[in-house]
Amino acid sequence: MDQTLNPAPAVLDWLKAHEAEMFALLKELVNSDSPSRDKAAVDATGEILKRFFAQHDIPISTEPDDTYGEAIHASVAHPGANDTRPILLMGHRDTVFPPGEAGRRPFRIEGTRAYGPGVADMKSGLVINAFVLAAFHATGTHPGPLAALITSDEEIGSPFSREVIERTARQSRVVLNSEPGRASGNVVSGRKGGVFMRFHVTGRAAHSGGSFTDGRSAIGELAHKVVALHALTDLDRGITVNVGLISGGQTVNTVAPWATGEIDLRYIRVADRAAAISAINKIIADNTVPDTSATVEILGEFLPMEMSPESQRLLDLYTDVSTGFGAKVSGEFTGGCADSGFTAAQGTPTLCGLGAVGGRAHTPDEYMEVPTLLTRAQAMATLITRLGETNL
């Protein structure tokens, strides 16, 4: 590697020397089930990371919640820094997989890939964040305060963590989110926003043979609404509306008195959200089947991650840094949502997808490219040491 791209050799050497320990921590995390809605399991996974920080004398604090796993903060101070705002390393420890998944297919390495639930999304990213923090703490070479935020509910829209994330982002200099690097090796420069909704249709029950005309089918009304909702999709503008779940009815020989559906709205620009929500509300309010009614509620949402000029400077520097590790990296847009949308919306320069390279997230075939656990950690550390070049 070109030494001109290696301004902090002590940090990079420390990370290299601890590569085996990085994989040991990754194995422990992957083998710890952490479904988003299982508070006890998510907090137990958090204990693994808390022990790591304690072993490296890195102070932590927590923010608890009665329903979801706690938020964990870790920090490395730098009293002599010119900028008191921390460089925030962010990630979530919850996964989409059910309890017992880690036992059914525990962490394993085959060839150049590692497998297991959450290995890419995003337990390897948490390992990178934890070891980068530890490396700077051990060598004392960090250019300013560093902080890590580990959340517990990203996969369900961060119902508890969103406020914590937004507050922490407003206090931060930049946010580096270690969601998995794309399968192409790229990082994430933009994400769609998403709104997740449930609507409920009320009709009138009647015997479907003896008194059919007395009934008002909620399922029939739902069917009209599904067609109208799907018609809101505008691929040219990056707007999609999908009704992914439906249920309803009492018995096969009863005109359905109720029906429900769940809506996934995706959009690219913040300005598109209000118009799309207004159109959805109108479809829910207007009825085709007489004497039916409907309501809709928002279950959760993510904001889009839009690239600001300041975030672009971060991306440009990371692209330059990555060449020193033999990687040609650029920004890539994805329709998936993440907590980085919340931080970008606070005006904090944000870069996402800095975790290890991987793919097939949320499936039994999820994988992580083994060599990138170290190289992505070293690239992040180098980005941090050169952050001053961005004037951020």
PyMOL commands that set and color helices and strands:
alter all, ss='L'
color gray80, all
select helices_A, chain A and resi 3-5+9-17+19-30+39-55+101-104+119-139+154-156+161-170+212-214+218-230+235-237+270-285+309-323+340-345+372-385+387-390
alter helices_A, ss='H'
color red, helices_A
select strands_A, chain A and resi 60-63+71-76+87-92+108-110+113-115+146-151+174-177+187-191+193-202+206-207+240-248+254-255+258-267+293-302+331-334+350-352+358-359+367-369
alter strands_A, ss='S'
color yellow, strands_A
deselect
rebuild
show_as cartoon
